[in-house]
Amino acid sequence: MTKVVRRPADRLAGPLAVALAVVLVLAGCSGASDSAGSPESPAATSSDPSEEESSSPSPAEPSSSPAEKPSEEPTEEPTEEPTKPPHPVSMAALSAGEHDGDRLRLGAVRERTAAYTSYDVTYRATTTDDRGTRRFTISGVLNVPTGRGPFPAVVLAHGYIDPAYYVRGQGMTRERGVLASRGYVALHVDYRGHAESTDDPRSDRDLRLGYSADVIAAVRALRAARDVPVDDDRVALMGRSMGGGVVMKALIAEPGLVQAGSLWASVSSLEGENFNQFIRPDGDAREEAIVQAHGLPEQRPDFWRAASARPYLDEITEPVLLVHGRFDDTCPPAWARATQSAMQRAGVDSTLAWYDDGHAFGPAFFAGMDRTIRYFDQQLDVRRG
């Protein structure tokens, strides 16, 4: 699947070229002098029919110039220079790839309440790009509301937890339960390399762009599942912390995939800021591999910007709600302001909701969830009795 970047100039190139060709043909057929046929000359814009007729040779009179002898040399067709593929670790590469999901399987029942049933699940995520086709089994947890459905759905992207200690469904248990109790199917994605998901040794070096591919695949797997009563036209994405960045990139890579998105306490939309905040200060084990592969942000700013969401926010076509705590000392509030400002400049329908809380959202959690569900209800046209 080839994706075309929208450029207004490209849409004008065809009409402009045709118009220019018509002007040149008319000029070539004219018998007027160079000064009369010049675009700067007033005569060139005359609309007098007598002048137009007099400037053309009469059909009854034979041309005084001999017919041009056809060329015997073959005409070479103009060739376009091949397009250079994007760097494999970039937003352009993520957008150019094909991401599919299927084979959602319900496993053991984790919990059963009056409002919903929770299942262990797996699905298959497939990515095809310039590096070939890769398939991953992704684990997760699925909450299905009680009733016949079909139900609106939210795919959840969790924040950073060391994969060595991460367990299935960790990180957004509260969100999953609240959404399901309010009538939303909630699918929590474990990402590749987490819990029972297939490992991907390149994840850190690839700046975790594959996590966004896993989320895109989750949406498609959920829609394809026969055992889950999902309303295909009412699906949203929600991510917190690192998952906020995952959701941003998924929205950019697949415009129109879902109907809305929400970013809770999100990381920065610039990857250089995330690297400086989370990896550089702590001597993170990932630092050596990342720096060896891509250099530091100050050394290769073009690479780090191309791997960021912010330059490509104009590709987002869905409304986005940002939820952030004023006292967040993990993902600074300035990041939320900068991302939402960039979204507004890019023409994204975005809203930033502030709460007096920290990164983990304690006292304001339920107020924030109420706000988010109302937002999803509005954007997904969910009507409650």
C-alpha positions in Angstrom: 0.0 0.0 0.0 1.6 3.2 -1.1 0.6 6.3 0.8 0.8 9.7 -0.8 1.7 12.8 1.3 -0.8 15.5 0.7 0.9 18.5 -1.0 -1.2 21.3 -2.4 1.4 22.0 -5.1 1.0 18.5 -6.5 -2.6 19.0 -7.0 -2.0 22.1 -9.1 0.9 20.8 -11.2 -1.4 19.0 -13.7 -3.7 21.9 -14.5 -0.8 24.4 -14.6 1.1 22.2 -17.0 -2.0 21.8 -19.3 -2.6 25.6 -19.3 1.0 26.3 -20.2 0.9 23.8 -23.1 -2.2 25.5 -24.5 -0.5 28.9 -24.4 2.6 27.5 -26.1 0.6 25.9 -28.9 -1.4 29.0 -29.5 1.8 31.1 -29.6 3.4 28.6 -32.0 0.4 28.8 -34.4 0.5 32.6 -34.4 2.0 34.5 -37.4 2.5 37.7 -35.4 5.9 39.1 -34.6 7.8 38.2 -31.5 6.9 41.5 -29.9 3.2 41.0 -30.6 3.2 37.4 -29.3 5.1 38.1 -26.1 3.2 37.6 -22.9 4.2 41.1 -21.9 2.6 42.6 -25.0 -1.0 43.9 -24.8 -1.6 42.3 -28.2 -1.2 38.9 -26.6 -4.3 39.3 -24.5 -6.5 40.9 -27.2 -10.0 39.4 -27.6 -10.8 41.0 -30.9 -11.9 38.2 -33.3 -10.5 40.0 -36.4 -7.0 40.0 -34.9 -7.2 36.3 -34.1 -8.3 35.4 -37.6 -5.7 37.6 -39.3 -2.9 36.1 -37.3 -3.7 32.6 -38.7 -2.9 31.3 -42.2 -5.9 30.7 -44.5 -6.8 27.0 -44.9 -7.2 27.6 -48.6 -3.6 28.8 -49.1 -0.8 26.2 -49.2 1.9 26.7 -46.7 5.0 28.2 -48.2 7.3 26.2 -45.9 8.1 22.6 -46.7 6.7 19.8 -44.5 9.1 18.8 -41.8 10.9 15.5 -42.4 10.1 13.0 -39.7 12.9 12.2 -37.4 14.3 8.7 -37.8 15.9 8.7 -34.3 13.7 7.2 -31.6 12.2 9.6 -29.1 13.4 9.0 -25.5 10.7 9.0 -22.9 11.5 11.2 -19.8 12.2 9.0 -16.9 11.5 9.9 -13.2 14.3 9.5 -10.7 13.5 6.6 -8.3 12.2 7.9 -5.0 14.6 7.2 -2.1 12.9 5.1 0.5 12.5 6.7 3.9 14.8 5.8 6.8 13.4 2.6 8.4 13.3 4.3 11.8 11.0 7.3 10.9 7.4 8.4 10.8 7.6 8.3 7.0 8.5 4.6 7.1 5.8 3.8 9.7 3.2 5.6 7.5 4.4 3.9 4.3 4.2 0.4 5.8 1.1 -1.8 5.7 -0.2 -2.8 9.1 -2.8 -5.5 9.5 -4.4 -7.4 12.4 -6.5 -10.6 12.6 -6.9 -13.9 14.5 -8.2 -12.3 17.8 -8.6 -15.3 20.1 -10.4 -15.2 23.5 -8.6 -17.1 26.2 -9.2 -17.6 29.9 -11.8 -15.5 31.7 -10.0 -13.2 34.1 -12.9 -11.6 35.8 -16.7 -11.6 35.5 -18.9 -8.8 36.9 -22.4 -7.7 36.4 -21.2 -5.0 34.0 -18.6 -6.9 31.9 -16.5 -10.0 31.4 -12.7 -9.8 31.1 -10.6 -12.2 28.9 -7.0 -13.0 28.2 -6.6 -12.5 24.4 -4.0 -12.8 21.6 -4.1 -11.5 18.1 -1.8 -11.4 15.1 -0.1 -8.2 14.0 1.5 -8.1 10.5 3.7 -5.3 9.1 5.0 -5.2 5.5 7.5 -2.5 4.6 10.9 -2.1 2.9 12.4 -4.5 5.4 9.9 -7.3 4.4 7.0 -8.8 6.2 7.0 -9.4 9.9 4.4 -11.1 12.0 3.9 -10.9 15.8 1.6 -12.6 18.2 0.4 -9.9 20.6 -1.2 -10.6 23.9 -3.6 -8.5 25.8 -6.7 -8.2 27.9 -10.2 -7.6 26.6 -13.2 -6.4 28.6 -16.6 -6.9 26.9 -19.7 -5.3 28.4 -22.7 -7.4 29.4 -25.4 -7.5 26.7 -25.8 -8.2 23.0 -24.1 -5.1 21.5 -22.7 -4.1 19.2 -20.7 -1.9 21.5 -18.3 1.1 20.8 -14.7 0.2 21.5 -11.5 1.7 22.8 -8.0 0.3 22.2 -5.7 1.1 25.1 -1.9 1.8 24.8 -0.2 1.6 28.2 2.8 3.6 29.5 6.3 2.4 30.0 6.9 -0.6 32.3 10.1 -2.6 32.0 9.2 -5.5 29.7 11.3 -7.8 32.0 8.8 -7.2 34.8 5.6 -6.4 32.9 2.6 -8.8 33.2 -0.3 -9.1 30.9 -2.8 -6.2 31.0 -0.6 -4.1 33.3 -0.8 -0.3 33.4 -4.4 0.6 32.4 -6.5 -1.8 34.5 -8.5 1.0 36.0 -9.2 2.6 32.6 -10.2 -0.8 31.1 -12.7 -1.5 33.9 -14.3 2.0 33.8 -14.7 1.9 30.0 -16.3 -1.5 30.1 -18.7 -0.6 32.9 -19.8 2.4 30.7 -20.6 0.2 27.7 -17.3 0.2 25.8 -15.4 -2.8 24.6 -11.8 -2.2 26.0 -8.8 -3.9 24.4 -5.5 -3.5 26.3 -2.5 -4.1 24.1 0.6 -5.6 25.6 2.9 -4.6 22.7 5.6 -6.8 21.2 8.2 -8.0 23.7 5.7 -7.7 26.6 4.0 -10.5 28.5 3.1 -13.3 26.1 3.7 -11.3 23.0 6.4 -12.2 20.4 9.7 -10.5 21.1 11.2 -7.9 18.8 14.9 -7.4 19.5 14.9 -4.2 17.4 12.2 -2.4 19.4 14.5 -0.1 21.4 16.8 0.6 18.4 13.6 1.4 16.4 12.5 3.8 19.1 9.4 1.6 19.7 7.7 2.6 16.5 6.5 -1.0 16.3 4.3 -0.4 19.3 2.1 1.9 17.1 1.9 -0.8 14.5 0.7 -3.2 17.2 -2.1 -0.7 18.1 -3.1 -0.3 14.5 -3.2 -4.1 14.2 -5.3 -4.3 17.4 -8.0 -2.1 15.8 -8.2 -4.2 12.7 -8.1 -7.5 14.7 -11.0 -6.3 16.9 -13.1 -5.3 13.9 -12.4 -8.7 12.3 -13.3 -10.8 15.4 -16.6 -12.7 15.1 -16.8 -13.4 18.8 -16.7 -9.7 20.0 -19.7 -7.5 19.3 -17.9 -4.3 18.2 -19.5 -1.5 16.3 -16.9 -1.0 13.5 -17.8 2.6 13.0 -17.3 3.6 16.7 -13.7 2.9 17.7 -11.3 5.2 19.6 -7.7 5.0 20.8 -6.5 6.0 24.3 -2.9 6.0 25.5 -1.2 7.2 28.7 2.3 8.4 29.2 4.5 6.5 26.6 1.2 5.2 25.2 0.2 8.7 24.4 3.1 8.9 22.0 2.2 5.5 20.6 -1.4 6.7 19.9 -0.2 9.9 18.3 1.9 8.0 15.9 -0.8 5.5 15.1 -3.2 8.4 14.3 -0.6 9.9 12.0 0.3 6.6 10.2 -3.3 5.5 9.7 -5.6 8.5 9.2 -9.3 7.5 9.3 -8.6 4.2 11.2 -10.6 5.3 14.2 -13.0 8.1 15.1 -11.2 9.8 18.0 -8.2 9.6 20.3 -7.2 10.6 23.8 -3.8 11.2 25.2 -3.4 11.0 29.0 -0.2 12.4 30.6 1.5 11.9 27.3 5.2 12.0 26.5 6.5 14.7 24.2 5.7 14.8 20.5 9.5 15.3 20.0 11.6 12.2 20.4 14.7 14.2 21.3 12.9 15.5 24.4 11.8 12.0 25.4 15.4 10.7 25.0 16.8 13.5 27.1 14.1 13.1 29.8 13.9 9.3 30.2 17.1 7.7 28.8 20.0 10.1 29.0 19.9 11.0 32.7 19.5 7.6 34.2 22.1 5.7 32.3 19.3 3.6 30.8 20.5 0.3 29.4 18.9 1.2 26.1 21.1 4.3 25.6 24.1 2.7 24.2 22.2 0.8 21.5 20.2 3.8 20.5 23.1 6.3 20.4 25.3 3.8 18.5 22.5 3.4 15.9 21.3 7.0 15.6 23.5 9.4 17.4 22.5 11.9 20.0 19.6 14.4 19.3 22.1 17.3 19.1 24.3 15.3 16.7 21.6 14.2 14.3 18.6 16.6 14.8 17.1 15.7 11.4 16.9 12.0 12.2 15.4 12.6 15.6 12.8 15.1 14.2 11.9 12.6 11.4 11.2 10.0 14.1 8.9 12.4 16.0 5.2 12.9 15.8 5.2 16.7 15.8 6.3 17.4 12.2 3.5 15.1 10.9 0.5 16.1 13.1 -1.2 17.5 10.1 -1.8 13.9 8.9 -4.2 13.4 11.9 -7.9 13.5 10.8 -9.5 12.6 14.1 -10.4 14.8 17.1 -8.0 14.4 20.0 -8.5 15.0 23.7 -5.4 15.6 25.8 -5.7 15.1 29.5 -2.8 16.2 31.7 -2.1 16.9 35.4 -0.8 20.3 36.4 1.7 18.7 38.8 3.0 16.0 36.5 6.8 15.8 37.2 7.3 12.9 34.8 5.9 14.3 31.6 6.1 18.1 32.1 2.9 20.1 31.5 4.8 22.2 29.0 4.9 19.1 26.7 1.1 18.9 26.6 0.8 22.7 25.9 3.4 22.4 23.1 1.8 19.4 21.5 -1.7 20.8 21.6 -0.4 24.1 20.1 1.3 22.2 17.4 -2.0 20.3 16.7 -3.9 23.5 16.5 -1.4 24.9 14.0 -1.7 21.7 12.0 -5.5 22.0 11.9 -6.2 19.1 14.3 -9.5 19.3 16.3 -7.9 19.1 19.7 -8.8 19.8 23.3 -6.5 20.1 26.3 -8.1 19.3 29.7 -6.2 20.2 32.9 -6.5 18.5 36.3 -4.9 19.2 39.7 -3.1 15.9 39.8 0.2 14.2 39.1 1.4 11.8 36.4 -0.4 8.7 37.7 -3.7 10.5 38.2 -5.0 9.7 41.7 -7.7 12.1 43.1 -8.7 13.3 39.6 -8.8 9.9 37.9 -12.6 9.4 37.8 -13.2 13.0 36.9 -10.8 12.6 34.0 -12.4 9.4 32.9 -15.9 10.9 33.0 -14.6 13.7 30.8 -13.0 11.3 28.4 -16.0 9.0 28.1 -18.3 12.0 27.5 -15.8 13.1 24.8 -15.8 9.7 23.2 -19.7 9.5 23.4 -19.8 12.8 21.5 -17.2 12.1 18.9 -18.4 8.5 18.3 -22.1 9.5 18.4 -22.9 7.1 21.2 -26.4 7.6 22.5 -27.3 6.6 26.0 -30.9 5.7 27.1 
